[in-house]
Amino acid sequence: MTFSRPDVLVIGAGVIGLSVAVRLQSRGLRTQVVAPSEGLSASDVAAGMIAPVMEAATDPMSASLEAALTGAAGLWPGFADQFGLGLQRRGCLWLSSCETGLRSGVETVTPVQARELAPWLAHDLDLHIAYAPAEACVTPAQALAALRCALQAAGGELTAGRAGWRDGAFWRDDVRLSAACVVLATGYGGVSFAEAAPELGLMAPIRGQIVRALDAGIGDNGPCVRGPGAYVAPQRGGGAMIGATMEPGETEAVTDVASLSRLMAAATAFAPGLKDRPHVGLAAIRAATPDGAPMVGPASSFPGLFLATGMRRNGWLLAPLVADMICAYLAGEDPGVHAGTMAPKRFIRTCG
Ligand SMILES: Cc1cc2nc3c(=O)[nH]c(=O)nc-3n(C[C@H](O)[C@H](O)[C@H](O)COP(=O)(O)OP(=O)(O)OC[C@H]3O[C@@H](n4cnc5c(N)ncnc54)[C@H](O)[C@@H]3O)c2cc1C
């Protein structure tokens, strides 16, 4: 592909910024990523579930967003293979106290069948159980490290620092950042760039607290399990992520004992072996747009600025799709059928 101005600056090194950058770099475009080297992003603390069926079943969303999640999941095997992201394709079990109704991609299983898939589940499960065999999971810490390695191996640059916008330009401290195109992939940090792209000011925070058990005793190659009040996502290396809270309006990435205890109590009700395993609480802020769909594409403000943010609770799932869409926009190609659902300018049009 031919780029008339071949430099791209990506601001943000969560799963979205890194996925965009590695895709651009692998298509021959010199890419620089700028992000602070310290602190935990939403991508760091996420469970890493690639689970469009369960997401659509448990979190109400538009049909167009559901289609985008399904499309993104379909890109994951190739994306994971290309960059060594360690996709675990063991499905997702859904334990529910009431009949959930079967959706496409979901089958009912008995408690015995569920325990064959996840032997660590409680013996006395008195719950309805469904199984979505095509759902998958990655281990975020390892997948982020693999993306950083792939980017640098392909010649991309990672620069530590916090970027800002002033006097009509992007800056890192007193260094003016210049590139033919800029991609803002700053998660909820994007609100500080609302002067550069006013639609970013519409984003709302949703804090997520989650528990990381380093040695969970559940193996590292089984299905994810969603139960009443908590989910358990096995991680490579023997750990597990037990999550997660959804706390709209909260901007501080802090944990509280009561929330973490509630998550652990809910998880140990169906996974008793997790009790007394050493664990630590983590928190981060998800970025949400007014309609729940991401902002991916050209900003409303000026040419050459692209947004890739507002992923809410599905940034890992959406990453390969977002990366492909940004590549297409930059190359002047068709960004595909989900472009309208995610266009940042949709908010400016409705306001104006
Ligand atoms: C508890 C929890 C569990 C989750 N579980 C899942 C899951 O199982 N599956 C799933 O798909 N999603 C999950 N999510 C959602 C997912 O983590 C997010 O949607 C995704 O990480 C968003 O990625 P991002 O790259 O857009 O933003 P972030 O991960 O927030 O990264 C933003 C990046 O921008 C940088 N940045 C911010 N401001 C600046 C600045 N001024 N200058 C330079 N850099 C800046 C940050 O340092 C960071 O590197 C979960 C989220 C949470 C909180």
The ligand as an ORCA input file, in Angstrom:
! r2SCAN-3c Opt
* xyz 0 1
  C     -11.344     -5.081     35.110
  C     -11.428     -5.072     33.617
  C     -11.621     -6.259     32.937
  C     -11.720     -6.251     31.531
  N     -11.857     -7.448     30.891
  C     -11.925     -7.457     29.518
  C     -12.033     -8.663     28.799
  O     -12.052     -9.743     29.384
  N     -12.108     -8.610     27.442
  C     -12.074     -7.426     26.748
  O     -12.168     -7.434     25.517
  N     -11.943     -6.266     27.427
  C     -11.878     -6.244     28.775
  N     -11.783     -5.080     29.464
  C     -11.818     -3.832     28.688
  C     -10.473     -3.565     28.080
  O      -9.482     -3.714     29.052
  C     -10.444     -2.161     27.500
  O     -11.537     -1.947     26.641
  C      -9.156     -2.011     26.700
  O      -8.048     -2.333     27.505
  C      -9.012     -0.607     26.168
  O      -7.748     -0.538     25.557
  P      -7.136      0.850     25.116
  O      -5.820      0.552     24.509
  O      -8.166      1.595     24.332
  O      -6.988      1.693     26.469
  P      -6.031      1.479     27.719
  O      -5.741      0.068     27.961
  O      -6.627      2.301     28.814
  O      -4.656      2.135     27.267
  C      -4.524      3.521     27.095
  C      -3.078      3.826     26.823
  O      -2.957      5.229     26.588
  C      -1.935      5.748     27.428
  N      -2.222      7.156     27.651
  C      -3.272      7.735     28.265
  N      -3.140      9.072     28.255
  C      -1.973      9.341     27.609
  C      -1.278     10.530     27.262
  N      -1.728     11.742     27.592
  N      -0.108     10.414     26.579
  C       0.407      9.212     26.221
  N      -0.235      8.049     26.522
  C      -1.396      8.121     27.202
  C      -2.014      4.870     28.670
  O      -0.824      4.990     29.429
  C      -2.160      3.511     28.005
  O      -0.912      3.071     27.515
  C     -11.638     -5.040     30.827
  C     -11.414     -3.860     31.519
  C     -11.285     -3.862     32.893
  C     -11.008     -2.579     33.617
*
